[in-house]
Amino acid sequence: MKKVFLSFCLLFSTVLMASAQLLPTFQLGIKGGLNFSSLKTDGEWLNSSAKAGYQAGIWARLGGAGLHFQPELYITGKNAKAKLTHENNAQVDLNFTSLDLPLLLGTRIGLGPIAARVQVGPVVSFVIDKDNSIFDRIGDATKPGGYRNQAIALTGGVGVDIMKFRADLRYEHGLSSLSKDGTESQKINLWTIGVGYRLW
């Protein structure tokens, strides 16, 4: 009788946790992390290497039926080192700050407080310090006719949820060029490592 009772409790708990994955839920939290970004161009006038930056902001998650939508909003400092090959390999540091808005779709794999995640979606970036060196130094060197105030990228990655803590590893691929005139594509690509905490 005891074995039957324990088996029933185990089955009931499993069904309850599985049902919880199907019901709509809402979460809200904070996050922070590091990124390693580089500037990619079509030409050979610049060689860029990755340099560490930062990100900090908030995230929300609305989910149900095993899928979720996760919008985020954070400040990102993007940095890179570059050599201008047409100026005797003069080295410049590329630094600027943007307000990033990822709109992610994902799925959560696992039951209970510990689970893995896969997420993908677009990122809209708004430059908030256009006077920094990526625009001044590179702009002066190439005279491209100005830079855009926003950019579009595609990001994807994996993550893990452990109780109220969140961890993510993502790659972000720039889709739109930073240059306005379109003569040469200049895009930002980056890896990000983030840690978050669920507030609600």
C-alpha positions as CSV (number, residue, x, y, z in Angstrom):
1,M,0.0,0.0,0.0
2,K,2.9,2.4,0.8
3,K,4.5,1.7,-2.6
4,V,1.2,2.4,-4.3
5,F,0.8,5.7,-2.4
6,L,4.4,6.8,-3.2
7,S,3.9,5.9,-6.9
8,F,0.7,7.9,-7.0
9,C,2.4,10.9,-5.3
10,L,5.3,10.7,-7.8
11,L,2.9,10.5,-10.8
12,F,0.8,13.4,-9.5
13,S,3.9,15.6,-9.0
14,T,5.1,14.8,-12.5
15,V,1.8,15.6,-14.1
16,L,1.6,18.8,-12.0
17,M,5.0,20.0,-13.1
18,A,4.3,19.1,-16.8
19,S,1.0,21.1,-16.6
20,A,2.8,24.1,-15.2
21,Q,4.9,24.2,-18.3
22,L,1.7,24.5,-20.4
23,L,0.1,27.2,-18.4
24,P,0.8,30.9,-19.2
25,T,3.4,32.4,-16.9
26,F,5.0,35.8,-16.5
27,Q,8.5,36.6,-15.1
28,L,10.4,39.8,-14.7
29,G,14.1,40.1,-13.8
30,I,17.4,41.9,-14.0
31,K,20.6,40.9,-15.9
32,G,24.2,41.8,-16.5
33,G,27.1,40.4,-18.4
34,L,30.1,40.7,-20.7
35,N,30.3,40.9,-24.5
36,F,33.1,40.5,-26.9
37,S,32.5,42.5,-30.1
38,S,34.2,43.1,-33.4
39,L,33.6,45.3,-36.4
40,K,33.3,43.5,-39.7
41,T,33.7,45.2,-43.1
42,D,33.6,44.2,-46.7
43,G,36.9,45.9,-47.5
44,E,40.5,45.3,-46.5
45,W,41.2,48.8,-45.0
46,L,40.4,47.6,-41.4
47,N,41.4,44.6,-39.3
48,S,39.3,44.3,-36.2
49,S,39.8,42.1,-33.1
50,A,37.4,41.5,-30.3
51,K,37.5,43.4,-27.0
52,A,35.4,43.0,-23.8
53,G,32.4,45.2,-23.2
54,Y,29.5,45.2,-20.8
55,Q,25.7,45.0,-20.7
56,A,23.1,45.6,-17.9
57,G,19.3,45.8,-18.0
58,I,16.0,44.1,-17.5
59,W,14.1,41.2,-19.0
60,A,10.6,39.8,-19.0
61,R,9.2,36.4,-20.1
62,L,5.7,35.4,-21.1
63,G,5.3,31.7,-21.7
64,G,2.9,28.9,-22.2
65,A,2.6,25.5,-24.0
66,G,6.3,25.0,-23.8
67,L,7.2,28.2,-25.7
68,H,7.9,31.7,-24.4
69,F,8.4,35.3,-25.6
70,Q,11.2,37.2,-23.9
71,P,11.8,40.9,-24.5
72,E,14.8,42.5,-23.0
73,L,16.1,46.1,-22.6
74,Y,19.7,46.9,-21.7
75,I,22.6,49.3,-22.0
76,T,25.5,47.8,-23.9
77,G,29.1,49.0,-24.1
78,K,30.6,47.6,-27.3
79,N,34.4,47.8,-27.8
80,A,36.9,46.5,-30.3
81,K,40.4,47.0,-31.4
82,A,41.1,47.8,-35.1
83,K,44.1,48.5,-37.3
84,L,43.7,50.9,-40.3
85,T,45.7,49.1,-43.0
86,H,45.7,52.2,-45.3
87,E,47.3,54.3,-42.5
88,N,50.3,52.1,-41.7
89,N,48.3,49.8,-39.5
90,A,47.5,52.6,-37.1
91,Q,45.6,51.1,-34.1
92,V,42.4,52.6,-32.8
93,D,40.0,51.6,-30.0
94,L,36.4,51.4,-31.1
95,N,34.0,52.2,-28.3
96,F,30.3,53.1,-28.2
97,T,27.2,52.6,-26.2
98,S,23.8,51.4,-27.4
99,L,20.4,50.8,-26.0
100,D,19.5,47.2,-27.1
101,L,16.1,45.6,-27.5
102,P,16.1,41.9,-28.1
103,L,12.8,40.2,-28.9
104,L,13.3,36.5,-28.3
105,L,11.3,33.4,-28.9
106,G,12.4,30.3,-27.1
107,T,11.6,27.0,-25.5
108,R,12.4,25.6,-22.0
109,I,13.6,22.1,-21.8
110,G,13.2,20.5,-18.4
111,L,10.8,20.4,-15.4
112,G,10.8,22.2,-12.1
113,P,13.3,24.8,-11.0
114,I,16.1,23.6,-13.2
115,A,15.9,23.7,-17.0
116,A,17.8,24.5,-20.2
117,R,16.6,27.1,-22.8
118,V,17.1,27.7,-26.5
119,Q,16.3,31.3,-27.8
120,V,16.5,33.2,-31.0
121,G,15.2,36.6,-32.3
122,P,16.0,40.0,-33.7
123,V,17.8,42.8,-31.8
124,V,17.2,46.5,-32.4
125,S,20.1,48.7,-31.2
126,F,19.9,52.5,-30.7
127,V,23.2,54.3,-30.5
128,I,23.2,56.7,-27.5
129,D,26.7,58.2,-27.7
130,K,27.3,58.8,-31.4
131,D,30.2,61.1,-30.7
132,N,32.4,58.3,-29.5
133,S,35.4,57.0,-31.3
134,I,33.8,54.4,-33.6
135,F,32.1,57.3,-35.4
136,D,34.8,59.9,-35.1
137,R,38.0,57.9,-35.8
138,I,36.7,55.5,-38.4
139,G,34.4,58.2,-39.9
140,D,37.3,60.6,-40.3
141,A,39.5,57.9,-41.9
142,T,36.9,56.7,-44.5
143,K,34.6,59.7,-44.9
144,P,31.6,57.4,-45.3
145,G,28.9,60.1,-45.1
146,G,27.8,59.4,-41.6
147,Y,26.6,56.6,-39.5
148,R,23.1,55.3,-38.6
149,N,21.5,55.9,-35.2
150,Q,20.2,52.3,-35.1
151,A,21.0,48.8,-36.3
152,I,19.3,45.5,-36.6
153,A,20.9,42.2,-35.6
154,L,19.9,38.5,-35.2
155,T,20.8,36.8,-31.9
156,G,20.5,33.2,-30.7
157,G,21.9,31.0,-28.0
158,V,21.4,28.7,-25.1
159,G,20.7,29.3,-21.4
160,V,19.9,27.6,-18.1
161,D,17.5,28.4,-15.3
162,I,18.5,27.4,-11.8
163,M,15.9,28.4,-9.2
164,K,15.7,32.2,-9.6
165,F,19.1,32.5,-11.4
166,R,19.5,32.7,-15.2
167,A,22.6,32.3,-17.3
168,D,22.9,32.8,-21.1
169,L,25.5,32.4,-23.9
170,R,24.5,34.1,-27.2
171,Y,26.0,35.1,-30.5
172,E,24.7,38.3,-32.2
173,H,25.2,38.8,-35.9
174,G,24.8,42.2,-37.4
175,L,22.3,42.4,-40.3
176,S,22.4,46.2,-41.1
177,S,25.4,48.3,-41.8
178,L,26.4,51.1,-39.5
179,S,27.4,53.2,-42.5
180,K,24.6,55.4,-44.2
181,D,26.0,55.7,-47.7
182,G,26.1,51.9,-48.3
183,T,29.4,51.9,-50.2
184,E,30.9,49.4,-47.7
185,S,29.2,47.2,-45.2
186,Q,30.3,47.8,-41.6
187,K,28.6,45.5,-39.1
188,I,29.0,44.7,-35.4
189,N,29.1,41.0,-34.3
190,L,29.5,39.9,-30.7
191,W,29.4,37.1,-28.2
192,T,27.6,37.7,-24.9
193,I,27.7,36.0,-21.5
194,G,24.9,37.1,-19.2
195,V,23.7,36.3,-15.7
196,G,20.2,37.2,-14.6
197,Y,18.0,37.1,-11.5
198,R,14.2,36.6,-11.4
199,L,12.5,39.3,-9.3
200,W,9.0,38.1,-10.0
